[in-house]
Amino acid sequence: MILLGLGENGHTASLFPATPALTVIDRWRREALPTTSRSIASPHLPAINAAGPSVHGHRAAKHEALRATARGEVPASRIRPIGGTLAWFLDAAAAGA
């Protein structure tokens, strides 16, 4: 199980919009590119989806990111557990109650 956060731009697990990591389907992780400011290794979607993750979003600022996720427009919408359940833990503000 992986507990993931949701960024206001819909990123999750250092998978940011319009980055090459979103197209990788044949590897579980990659080293940080020397041209980026990030020094961590990023997981790829196959590794995340194999873990059966839960996703956590909170605060009103995340409401639009959640809507974009539901529409399939941001990296977080690519989280699709292979053998597990995708669970969302939201407060009322994030859910738009």
C-alpha positions in Angstrom: 0.0 0.0 0.0 1.2 3.5 -0.8 -0.2 6.7 0.7 0.1 9.4 -1.9 -0.5 13.1 -1.7 -2.2 15.2 -4.3 -0.7 18.5 -5.5 -2.8 21.4 -6.4 -1.7 20.9 -10.0 -2.8 17.2 -9.9 0.7 15.8 -9.5 1.4 12.8 -7.2 4.5 10.8 -6.3 6.8 13.4 -8.1 4.9 12.6 -11.3 4.3 16.1 -12.7 2.1 17.3 -15.6 3.7 17.1 -19.0 6.8 15.2 -17.9 8.3 12.2 -19.7 7.9 10.0 -16.6 4.1 9.8 -17.4 4.8 7.8 -20.5 7.0 5.1 -19.0 5.3 1.7 -18.7 8.3 -0.6 -18.9 10.3 0.4 -15.8 9.5 0.7 -12.1 11.6 3.8 -11.4 14.1 6.2 -12.8 17.0 8.2 -11.4 16.6 11.9 -11.2 17.7 13.6 -14.4 20.8 15.8 -14.0 19.1 18.7 -15.7 16.4 18.9 -13.1 16.5 20.4 -9.6 15.1 17.2 -8.1 17.7 14.8 -6.6 15.3 12.0 -5.8 14.5 8.9 -7.9 10.9 9.0 -9.2 8.7 5.9 -9.2 6.9 5.1 -12.4 3.2 4.3 -12.7 3.8 0.5 -13.0 5.4 0.5 -9.6 2.7 2.7 -8.0 -0.2 0.8 -9.6 1.3 -2.6 -8.6 1.2 -1.5 -4.9 -2.6 -1.0 -4.7 -2.3 2.5 -3.4 -4.6 4.8 -1.5 -4.6 8.4 -2.4 -5.0 11.3 0.1 -6.2 14.7 -0.8 -7.2 17.4 1.6 -8.0 21.1 2.0 -10.3 23.2 -0.2 -7.3 24.1 -2.5 -7.3 20.5 -3.7 -10.9 20.5 -4.8 -10.1 21.6 -8.4 -7.2 19.1 -8.6 -9.7 16.3 -7.6 -12.1 17.5 -10.3 -9.3 17.4 -12.8 -8.4 13.9 -11.6 -11.9 12.7 -12.1 -11.9 14.1 -15.6 -8.6 12.3 -16.4 -6.7 15.5 -17.0 -3.8 15.3 -14.5 -1.1 12.7 -13.5 -3.0 11.6 -10.4 -5.8 10.2 -12.7 -3.3 7.6 -14.0 -3.2 5.9 -10.6 -5.1 2.7 -11.2 -4.2 -0.2 -8.9 -3.8 -3.5 -10.7 -5.0 -5.8 -7.8 -6.1 -3.4 -5.2 -8.5 -0.7 -4.4 -8.0 3.0 -4.9 -9.3 4.8 -1.8 -9.7 8.5 -1.4 -9.5 10.1 2.1 -10.8 13.6 1.8 -12.0 16.3 4.1 -15.3 18.1 3.3 -13.5 21.1 1.8 -11.5 19.0 -0.7 -14.6 17.0 -1.6 -16.5 20.2 -2.3 -19.2 19.4 0.2 
